[in-house]
Amino acid sequence: MASRRRAATYARRRQRRMARVTHDLTPQQWRALVEAWAGCAYCGKDDGALQKDCMLPISRGGRYTLTNVVPACRSCNASKCNSELTTWMRRKRLDERAFLTRLGEISLALAPASDP
């Protein structure tokens, strides 16, 4: 019974945090991210449905935007939870440098063109 109340409390907190910020990731941007990464941004697994993962978690001030979201497999998304990205990657022994390099390449490719 206590775990149900705790889960409900966490759900209400998340709902309040989500309502306080503006999320501007469009469905087209999400599709472009999934296509560009061609699998989980963290482990590279390309089977199964990918989930939106905020690199800076919502609980730490992040939001669903083109610059903060990457596609993640269910396992990586659940494992990362609300951990700081680089700390989590080091703990899981994932290739942080390769991820950050690829993130930069994809960010440049998908960045909206700015007017001169």
VOGU-3710 file (C-alpha; in Angstrom, 3 decimals, decimal comma):
1> masrrraaty> 0,000/0,000/0,000  2,822/2,417/0,838  4,516/1,782/-2,510  1,283/2,702/-4,321  1,104/6,003/-2,467  4,756/6,658/-3,170  4,282/5,936/-6,880  1,271/8,242/-6,974  3,274/10,992/-5,235  6,107/10,645/-7,747
11> arrrqrrmar> 3,627/10,706/-10,636  2,067/13,942/-9,328  5,526/15,524/-8,904  6,500/14,596/-12,443  3,226/15,978/-13,759  3,870/19,311/-11,987  7,454/19,480/-13,308  6,247/18,728/-16,837  3,616/21,476/-16,620  6,172/24,106/-15,517
21> vthdltpqqw> 8,312/23,925/-18,650  7,747/24,260/-22,367  8,400/21,136/-24,396  8,907/21,957/-28,064  10,048/18,688/-29,656  7,825/18,140/-32,680  6,861/14,719/-34,040  8,881/15,526/-37,193  11,984/16,315/-35,113  11,556/13,076/-33,159
31> ralveawagc> 11,334/11,070/-36,402  14,469/12,842/-37,690  16,333/11,983/-34,464  15,325/8,330/-34,657  16,395/8,165/-38,301  19,708/9,951/-37,667  20,703/7,765/-34,714  19,453/4,557/-36,395  19,111/2,857/-33,000  19,689/3,543/-29,330
41> aycgkddgal> 21,917/6,601/-28,936  23,697/4,972/-26,012  24,208/1,280/-26,797  23,381/1,225/-30,517  20,745/-1,506/-30,259  18,396/-1,148/-33,216  15,695/-3,687/-32,421  12,515/-2,782/-30,596  10,794/0,508/-29,985  12,891/3,498/-29,040
51> qkdcmlpisr> 11,904/5,874/-26,266  12,521/9,591/-25,867  15,256/10,093/-23,301  16,135/13,519/-21,937  19,898/13,757/-21,572  19,292/16,328/-18,826  16,400/14,663/-16,963  13,189/16,570/-16,381  13,736/16,115/-12,636  16,956/18,125/-13,037
61> ggrytltnvv> 15,477/20,889/-15,167  15,519/19,279/-18,618  12,711/19,276/-21,129  11,688/17,622/-24,378  13,574/19,659/-26,980  15,598/18,821/-30,069  18,848/19,544/-28,219  18,021/17,500/-25,099  16,333/14,348/-26,429  17,911/11,235/-27,900
71> pacrscnask> 16,338/7,896/-28,816  17,074/5,200/-26,251  16,191/1,547/-25,943  13,997/0,611/-23,011  16,915/-0,899/-21,110  19,163/2,177/-21,370  16,321/4,588/-20,631  15,284/2,679/-17,503  18,880/2,239/-16,379  19,753/5,921/-16,789
81> cnselttwmr> 16,606/7,030/-14,955  17,461/10,562/-13,750  21,226/10,077/-13,519  23,679/12,612/-14,874  24,523/11,466/-18,402  28,314/11,173/-18,286  28,321/9,595/-14,823  25,824/6,985/-16,001  27,773/6,295/-19,206  30,989/5,774/-17,250
91> rkrlderafl> 29,242/3,478/-14,766  27,841/1,405/-17,662  31,213/1,499/-19,455  29,703/3,002/-22,607  31,827/4,905/-25,110  31,257/8,469/-23,957  33,538/10,027/-26,564  31,823/8,244/-29,468  28,409/9,271/-28,118  29,388/12,935/-27,748
101> trlgeislal> 31,005/13,011/-31,198  27,906/11,494/-32,800  25,658/13,833/-30,794  27,566/16,826/-32,181  27,316/15,551/-35,746  23,600/14,899/-35,483  22,943/18,198/-33,709  24,667/20,100/-36,528  22,809/18,163/-39,191  19,390/18,703/-37,581
111> apasdp> 19,885/22,259/-36,336  17,388/24,665/-37,838  18,974/27,000/-40,358  19,461/30,443/-38,852  18,883/33,599/-40,823  22,006/35,664/-41,605
//
